[in-house]
Amino acid sequence: MLNITEDLKSNDTDKYFDNICDENGQKLTKSAKRTKLMYMMRELYYKHPEDNNCTLSNGETVPLVIAKRHPKRGEFCYFNTSSAPAEEILQVFAEKMNITCKLTRPEPKREGELIVSDIKHLMDNVTVEGEKVSDFRKQERLNELFEELHNTPAANVCHTTDGKDIPIVVERLSVNNWNFLCLNTSEHRTEVLSAFADYAGCTYCQEKENAVTPPERQKTEMTARECARIFHGVPNLDGGMTKRDASPKLVEWFAHIYKKPALNSVTLPDGTTAPLLVHRISHSQQCLCLNTSDEKVKSFVIKRMSEITGAIVCLDNLKIHDTNLSDLHKAVIWLKKAEQTAENRQDAAYYQMYAEKAWRTMTPASKAFNVTEWLAQHHGKEK
């Protein structure tokens, strides 16, 4: 029983209602849900007074929604819960509005129970209409599956090895008093995850459970798809003549190079080495990226990749970032030094064109017409 002795407004009761949706059928939460509930109360009170009543279990008929005016404020709608049982008032309102009323609150989330964002990287081959999805669409689909399974009690059962039948998806209460769904993995993690994957028709990648999560991909680290714009004429890794887009061929090259430490390295003008490819996570998906976050290193990484694959670099399609001008400044100096010590004209031309592009991006305050003049004026003594 709800021990309520006052009239409740929408902000007090939204926690008891569910399936309050917008005009597109999307379920509302938080402030949007409270606002929609307030409008529903107003509409019932002002526009449909003939429906604004409730016959209680004792036979008495009372209004569902009432309006009260406080000093210096306009009328505001309240549920009539000070003079009638709150359970009956709220339940009848929900039935009239075609929404769900839940007067009992779920228990708080237990340690080890997993929400969608916790399992996204563990589930592979999540599909929508037969097409594999990723990123935000993957999370959206997993949320849909959580709700679908929770609303299907006959399917929402995990048979554990110790003979128990437990729900796969459970409803819990957050610290902010919001209801949400999570996997019932506090005691039977692997079995519940496997049961969910079976229902969802996807693959539970148990091997990823204890894997070290790689760092998040930085925006300037280039995936194979992004590299396809700057590497032209990429050959097949196996030497075959099959015509394919550059992106899948680069994916194969990335995997091949990353497995070979001797290949996955580039020597910089100061004698140090840097990795050519780095392991990253992007929107829950693990991937390999070209190590292009540091502008000092970027030009040499791109050239090394070109040398290994035999692809041609298209500098016109390359974007140089000016977020760190000190690194860009250093890159210009390194490139001019590399141009001077290049072993052939082709390499020297690459370094010269890249240096000019980087210098124009940096736009130094100088009267120089090109990077060579600029270096001679301001950096003649730098080594």
N, C-alpha and C positions, 0 to 999 in steps of 0.2 A: 504494500500500500504506500502511495505517495503521501507523506504527511505535509500537506500544503494548506496554508490558512490565508493566502493572499491571492489576488487576481494576478495572473502571469501574463507578461507581454511576450512578443516574438523572441526577443533576445534570451528570455528565460527558458523557452521551450524548444528551441531548434534542436537541442541535443536529443530530444525524444522522437523527432521525425526523420524519416529517410525518404529517398526517391522523390525529392522536390527538384523538378527539372525546369530548364528554360524552354523557350519556344521551339528549340531544335531537338529537344529530348535529352540534352546533356545534363547530367546530375550536377546540382549546385552544391557548393560547400562554403563554409565560413560566412563572410559578410553578405555574399550574394544569396546564400540560402536564407539567412535571417531576413533580408530585404524582401525576398519573394514570399516568405511566410507572412510577413507583415501585410503585404498587398493582398494575400489570400484572405486574411482576417478582415481587412477593410471591405473587400468585395462582398464577403458573406454578410457583413453587418449592414452596409449601406445599400447594396444593389439587390441582395436576395434575402430580405428579412423573413420571407416565408419559410426559408430553409434554416434560419438561424435559431434552431431549437434542438433540444435533446431530451428524450424521455428516459429518465433515470430508472434504475432497477427497482426503486420503490414506487414507481408509477407517476412520479411528479415530472412535469414538463418545465424545463428551464431554458433560458437562452444560452447558446454556446459562447458567443462573443458579446461583450458589452463595451460601451465607450464611456470614458471618464475624462473630465476636464480638471486639470490642476491649475492653481492660481498662476496667471501670467503665461499660460500655455494653452495650446489648442487641444481639441479632443484627441484622445489616443485609444486605440483598441486593445482590449485585454481579454484573455480567456476567463470565463466565469468560474474560477476555481476556488474562490473564497467561500461560496455558498453551496457548492456542489462538489462531489468527488472528482478529483483531478483526473483519475484513471478513465472515468466514463466520459468526461468532457473532451479530453484529448483524443480518445479512441474514436468517438463519434465524429469529431472534426476531421480526423484522418480519413475515415470512411467516406464522408461527404466530398472531400477534396481529392480522393483517389490517390492518397499517399500512404506511407507506412508509418505506423506508430509503434515504437519500442520503449516500453516503460521500464524495463529492466536494463541496466547498463552492463556491458561485458567487463570481464576482469582485466586488470592492467597487463600490458605486454610482459611476457616472461623472458628471461635471459636466454638467448639462443634462437628465439623465433625470428624468422627472416621476412623482410618486406621485399617487394619486387626489385628495388635497386640493389639489394644484397645478393640476389640470385641471377641477375641479368647476364653476368659474365660466365655463369655456370651452365646456362641453357643455350644450346646451339640448335640450328635448324628450326627456329621459330618461324612459322609461315602464316601468311594471310592469302587465302584463295590460291594456295599452291606455290606462292612466291615467297622465298626467304626474305625476311625483313631484318633490319638492324637499327641501331641508334634509337631515336625517339619513338619510331613506329614499333620497334621491338618491345620497348617498355610499355607502350600503350597496349599492345596485344597481350602481354603478360598480365597487366592489370585486368583486362577483359576476362582472361582465363581464370584469374583468382575469383572474380565476382561470379562468373558462370558456374564454377565448381562449388562455391559456397552456397549458391542458390539451387544446387542439385544434390540434396542430401544422399540420395541413393549412390551417386558416384563419388561423393566426398568422403571416401573411406580408405584408409591405409591398413592393410593386414600385416602386422609386424611379426617378426620371427619368434617372439615370445608369446604369440597367440592372442594378442590384443587387436581390437579394431578401433582405430582412433581417427578423428577427422584430419584431412590433409590441410585444408584451409580453415582458419579460425578467425573470429572477430575479436578484436582487442580494443582497449581504451588507452589512448596516449596520455602523456603527462599534461597535455592541454585539453583533456576531456573530449577528444575527437575519436569517433569510432573508425577503425580501419581494419583491413584484412592482412593477415600474414600467414606464413606456413607454420604448421605445428611441429617445429623442429627443435624444441627445447630438450627432448630426450631421445627422439628417434630421427636424427637429422638425415642420414643417408637414405633410410627407407622412405621417409616422407618426400624427400627431393626426387627419388626415383619414381614414386607413385604419382607425383605431380607431373613429371616428364612423360610418363606413360599416358596420362589423361590428355595432356596438351599435344601429344604427338611430336615432341621434340627430343633432343638428346641431352641427357645430364652428363656433363663432362666432369666426372669425379676427380680426374687427375689434376684439375685446376684448383681443387680445394686447398692444397698446401703449397701451391705454386706462388712464387714471389711476384707480386703485382708490379709491373714496370711503371716507370713515371708517366705522367700525363704528357701527351704530345704537345709541344709548343707550336704555335701557329706557323712559325717560319720553318719548321721541319717538314720536308717534302715527302709525301707519300708517292707510291708508284704512279698513281693517277695524275698527280700534279707534275711529276717528273716527265710524263709523256709529252708535255708541252715544250720542254726544252731539249729533250733528246730525240733527234730524228734519225730514222734509218736504223732502229734498234734490231739487231739480228736475233734469231731464235737461239736459246741457250744450247739446244742440242745440235745446232748447225743445220737444221732442216730448212726447207724453203717454203714452209706453210705460211701463207699470208694471214697475219693477225694484227690486231691493234697493238700499239706500243705498250699500253698499260699492263696486260697480262704477261707480256714478255718480260717487262721490268720486274714484275712480282717474282717471276722465276729467277731472274738474275739476283734480285735482292736476297732471296733465300739461299742461293748458291754462295754468294759472297759472304753472307753473315756466318755461315758454317765454317768458313776458312779464315782463321785469324790473320794469316799472312796476306790475304787479299783485302780483308776488312780493315785496312789501315792506310793512312795518307801521311806523308812526310811534309812538314811545313818549312817555310824558309828559315826559321830560327832553329831547326834541327829537331824539334819535338815532333811527336806523332799524335794523330787524332783518329778516332774510329770513323770509318766511311759511312757505316749504317748503324742506327741505334734502335733498340727495342722499345716500343712505346705502347700505351693504351689510349685509344681514341673512341669516345662514346661507347665504352664497355668492350670494344673489340681490340684485341692485341694486334699489332702490326709492326712492320719494319719501315723506318723512315731514313731518308738521306740526312746526314748530320749537318744541316744548314742553318742552325739557329744562331751561330756565331758568324758574323759577316767577315771576320778576319780569316776564318777557315773555309767559308763557303766556296769561294772560287776554286780552291785547290781540291776540295771534295768533288765538285762537279767535273773538274778536269780528270781526276783519278777515275771516276765512274765512266767517263767517256773512253778512257784508255782501256779499261778492263772489258767493256762491252763492245767497243768498236763503233759506238753511236756518235753522231755529229751533234755538237752543242749549238743550239740556236739562242744566242744571247739576246736577240730582239724580244723573245718571249719570256725572258728572265726578269723577275721583279727583285730589285735590291731595296732593302728596308733601311730606313733612316732613324730607327728608334734608338740606336746607340751610336752616336756620332764618333765617339772615341774609337770604337771597333772599326767603323767604316774608314776613319782616318788611317788607322794602322793597316787596314786592308789595302788601301791605295799605295802606301809605302812598300808593303811586301810585294804587291803585284809589279811595281816598277823595278824592284830589285830582281824579281824572278824573270822579268823581260830581259834585263841586261845579261843574265847568266843562262838564258835559254839555249839549248843545244841545237835547235833548228828554228827556221823562220816561222813555221806553223805555230809552234808553242809561243814564240815571242809575240806573234800577232794576237793570239788569244789573250795573253796577259795584258797587252797594250789596250785592246778593245774593252776588256773587263775593267781596267783601271779608269779609262775615260768614262765609262758608264757609272762606275761607283763615284767618281769625282763629281759628275754632274748631279748625282743624287744628293751628295753631301752639300753642294752649292756653297763653297767657302766664299767668304767676303774677300775677293781678290780681283785684280785687274788682268790676271793671266788669261790667255786664250785657251789653254789646254793644261792637262795635268802635269806635263813635263815642265812648263814654265812655272807653274804654281810650286812644284817641288823645288825648283831651282831658287825661287825667291824666298821661300819660307823654311825649307827643310834641307838646305844644302849640306848642313853639318850632321844631319841624322844618319845613323848607320843602321 
